[in-house]
Amino acid sequence: MRYSLKQLAVFNAVADLGNVSLAADKLALTQSAASMSLSQLEKMLGQALFERQGKLMALTHWGIWLRPKAKRLLQDAQQIELGFQDQHLLCGQVNICASQTPAEHLVPELISMIDNSFPELRIGLQVRSTDSVVESVLDFQYDLGIIEGRCDDNRIKQEIWCRDHLIVVAAAHHPFAKQESVSITQLEQAKWVLREHGSGTRKTFDSSILHLLENINVWKEYEHVPVIRSMVERGQYLSCLPYLDVEKYIENGQLVALNVPELNLVRTLSFIWRKDMIENPLVDCIKREGLKMMKGKPTIL
């Protein structure tokens, strides 16, 4: 083989950052050395991998084709180096991007399990909305995503991890709080404080309720669940949140779960990854440990 791991590392960094200078800084190279490595790689392969747009570098179709294969080669090289260095078969770095509910309630336990069983497998974690998780995985920023609800993008593979459910909540002093059940018509008359568009929680809520109601009064939208909980507790608002996020607040009487028989708010929490990424034993290990972790837990959280 005429190309080197160094050349692939430069290609990968430029693809990630869109800039040769930034890629050189990331790899502790001079800009001229990075440019030379990239130029040599393109010459050896006989194809341009980037379109130069000033200082920005956009992948050509050949660059898009090469990107997942280069990432896998670099991951394997890192695993070989760390494996022989630390004498562990499963070692290296896996970067995960998770939406808010699994990141807060499930991922910490998963990371702890992996730390105990595979001490040389290091996990990076970023928390974003479900739409942002999907976009980040598609853009090769993360090896694995964890999302709420479905992903219909045909470039993504999805494996269900577990199921949870959302509930409609109000403050204990809200007029609906003392009712045995709440009708769809009453929900239409309420003021709502909801998660932002793009979040998995909002997608589940919208898909469950919008076909039943012509109008819903969304008073405020926020990214952070604690802000929403606090507003509902103190005001005359309703919200729809994961049960995992409000369980203890319902138990201590700060919030009340409303019974809305017409709504089905069960959803999936899933692992996602790019279809064109070659099998990665580190990612497979995380998924396997995640499924093991859910054994013995309720079917719906």
N, C-alpha and C positions, 0 to 999 in steps of 0.2 A: 504494500500500500504506500502510495506516494505522499499522502497527506498525514499531518501529525495531530496529536491531541491538542497541542498548543494552538494550531490553526483553527481547529474546531471550537476551542474555548473562546477564541477571539470572535469567530462567527456567531457563537451563541450569545456572547455578551453584547455584541452590536445589535443582534436581533432583539434582545431584551430591552436595550436602552435606546436604540435608534440613533446612536451617535458614536463615532469612533473614539473621540476624546474621552467620553465617559466610560466607554468599554475599556480603554487603556488604563484609566485610573483604577477601575474595579479589579483589573488583573495585575496591577503594579507593573505596567509596561509603559514605555514611551509611546507617544502617539504615532511616531514614524514606524516603530516596531510593530504596533498593532496593524497599521495600514499595510505594511509589507506582508505580514502573515495573511491578512485577508486577500490581498492581491495574489499572493502565491497560491492560495487555496482555489480561488476562482480560475486561475490559469491552469492548474492541475486538473480541475474538474471540467474545464472547457465551457463553463457557463457563468454568466453574471448572477450573483446571488442577491445583490441589492441594486436598487435604482437610487442614484445620488440626487437628492433634492436639497441643494445647499449643504448645510451641516447635518441635515436629517437623512437617514438611510431607511428606505422602504424595501421590504422583501419582494423579490421577484417570485414568479410561480415556482422556479427551481429552489429558491431560498425557503419558501413555504414547505416544499416537499422535504427538504433536507432537515429542517428545524427539529422535528420530533426525533429523528434518527440520531442527530448530533447530540441532543440532550441525553438520550439513552446511553450512547457511548461514553459520554462524560460521567454520567451517574455510575456506570459499571466500572469505569477507571477509578473513581473515588472509592467505590465499595471494595475493589481489589486492594487498593492502598491501605485503607483503614482496616480491612479484614486481617491482613497479614501483620499490620502494626499492632492491633489490639487483640488479635486472635479470636475474633468473633465473626461468625458467618453472616449475621445480619447486622450491618452497621452502615452509617452514612446519615445523610440529611434528607428528610421529607418535609416539604412545605405544604401546609394545609390552610385552606381558606374556608371558614364556616360561617353560616348565618347565625343570628343572635341567639335563638333558642337552644340549638344543640351546643353552641360554643359555651354558653353559660351553664347548662345543666348536664351535659353528657360528655363533652370532650375532655374536661379536666380528669374525670375518672378514667377515660380511655388512655390518656397520656400517662397517668400514674401506673396503670396496668402494664403499658409498654415499657416504661422506665424500669419496672421491677423484672420483667421477663427478658427484655432486650436492652441492656444499659447503654449500648453503643449506638442505638438507633435514636437519632435526635430529631425532634419534631418542632418545626416552626409553625406558628399559628397567627392568622390574621382574621379579624371579625368584620364582616361586611353584610349588606343586604343580599337576599337570594339572587337578584338579578346581577349584582356586582360580583358575587361568587362565580356565577356562570361565565360572565365576561372575562374574569381574571383567569379562570381555568382555560378558556378558549385562547387567551393571549399568552399561554405558557408561563404565567407568573407563578402558578401553583401546581403541584403534582396531583393533588386531590382536593375536591371540594365536598362540603357537606351542606345540603340545602333543605329547605322546608318546601313541601309540595312537589309538583312535577316540573320537569324540564323537557320541552318538546323539540329542542334543537337537535337536528339529526347528526351533528358532529360530536354529540355528548353521549357517553354511556352512563346509565344510572342503575344503581343497585339499592333497593330499599334496606335501610338499617333497622328502623322501628317505626311505630306510629304514635302520634300524640293527638290531642284535641284542643280546640279553642272553646272558650265560653264567653258569653255576654255578661259583663259585670256592671254593677252600679254601687254607689255608696249606700250604707245602711239607712241613711235618711232620705234616699230617693223614693218618690211615690211608687215606683214599680217594685221596690225591694220586698214589700210585704205581700205581693200577689203570688198565688200558686203557679200561675203561668202568665206569660206575656205574649200578646198577639203581634203579628206582623204589622198591623195597622198602628199599634202603639209604638213600635220601633220606628215607624216612619215619622212620628211626631216628636221623637227625641232629638236631643243634641248629642253628637258623637265626637269623641276624640280618638283618633285611630293612628295606627302605624302608617308610615309614608308609602306611596306607590313604589313598587319594586321590591318590597319586603315580602317574604313568604306568607307571613301572617295576613297582610292586606290582601294578597291574591286569594287566599282561602276564603276570607270574609266576603270579598267581592263576588267570587264565583258562587258562594252559597246564598247570598241575599239579594243580589241585584236583579235576578230573574223573578224575584217575588215582589220587589218594590220598584215603583217608577222613580221615586225620589227618596234620597236619604240626606239628612242635614249633617254633613261633615263639618263640624265647627273648627276643629284644629287637626293638624297632622304632625306627628313627631317621630323622630328616629329612635329615641330612647324609651324603653318600657318604663323605667322608674318615673319619668316625667308624666307619662300617661296615667300610671297608677295613682300618682299623687293628685293629679287634676280630678280624676274620677272620685277619689276619696273625699276631696274637699268641695266638689261642685255638684251640679245637677246634670252631669254628663253620663252617657253610656260609653262603654268600649268593648272591644272583642279582642281577647288576648289568650295566649297559650295558658292552659291550666297550670303548667309547671311554673309560670311566672306569677301566678296569683294565689296559689294553693294556701300558703301560710297566711296571707292577708284575709282570705275567706275564713280560715279557721279561727283567727283572732277577732273577727267581726268588723274589720276595717272595710271589707268589700263583701258584696252579696252576689252569688251566682244566680242569674235569672234563667228560668226555665222557658225556653222558646222551642216548642215541639216541632215547628216547621223547619228548623235549621239543622243541617247535618254538617258538623264542623270537625270531623275526623280527617286527618291528613297524614302524609308520610314524611319521614325524615330520611334522606338518602345520601349515599356517597355518589359523587359524579367524577368523571375523568374524560379526557379526550379519547375518542375512538381510535385515532391514528397513533396514539402512544403505545409503543411496544410494552408487553407485560413487564411490570416492575415488581420484584419480590418484596421490596420494602413497602410499597403501597398495598400489595396483597396481604402482607402481614398486618397492617393497620386495619384493613377491612375485616380480616379473619378475627382479630382480637376484639374488634367492635361488636361483631355478631356473638362472640363468646360472652362478652360483657352483658348482653341483653338477656341471656338465658336466665330463667327464674324471675325476671321482672314482669310486670303486668303487660298484657298484649297491647293495650293502649295506655300510654303514660298520661 
